[in-house]
């Protein structure tokens, strides 16, 4: 989910730029509206938005001391995905 939100935040400035071009009655499909300078600024702004969300999520994620991380593993050819579980749960390793 975080990846989808980060991608949407990166694409958001480009979508707003397309909307702004449409409101100004300019075609967003013309190459002249996508020169290097606006694209660089839109990309930088998208990176800042995505990075800001990442830092926000990192700072405010739930930190429960009773939850431990079990990494992904392969046992006997069967893939077991990574998961978070409570300390009291005794799942087979």
Rosetta blueprint (number, residue, H / E / L):
1 X L
2 X H
3 X H
4 X H
5 X H
6 X H
7 X H
8 X H
9 X H
10 X H
11 X H
12 X H
13 X H
14 X H
15 X H
16 X H
17 X H
18 X H
19 X H
20 X H
21 X H
22 X H
23 X H
24 X L
25 X L
26 X L
27 X L
28 X L
29 X L
30 X L
31 X H
32 X H
33 X H
34 X L
35 X L
36 X H
37 X H
38 X H
39 X H
40 X H
41 X H
42 X H
43 X H
44 X H
45 X H
46 X H
47 X H
48 X H
49 X H
50 X H
51 X H
52 X H
53 X H
54 X H
55 X H
56 X H
57 X H
58 X H
59 X H
60 X H
61 X L
62 X L
63 X L
64 X L
65 X L
66 X L
67 X E
68 X E
69 X E
70 X E
71 X L
72 X L
73 X E
74 X E
75 X E
76 X L
77 X L
78 X E
79 X E
80 X E
81 X L
82 X L
83 X E
84 X E
85 X E
86 X E
87 X L
88 X L
89 X L
90 X L
91 X L
92 X L
93 X L
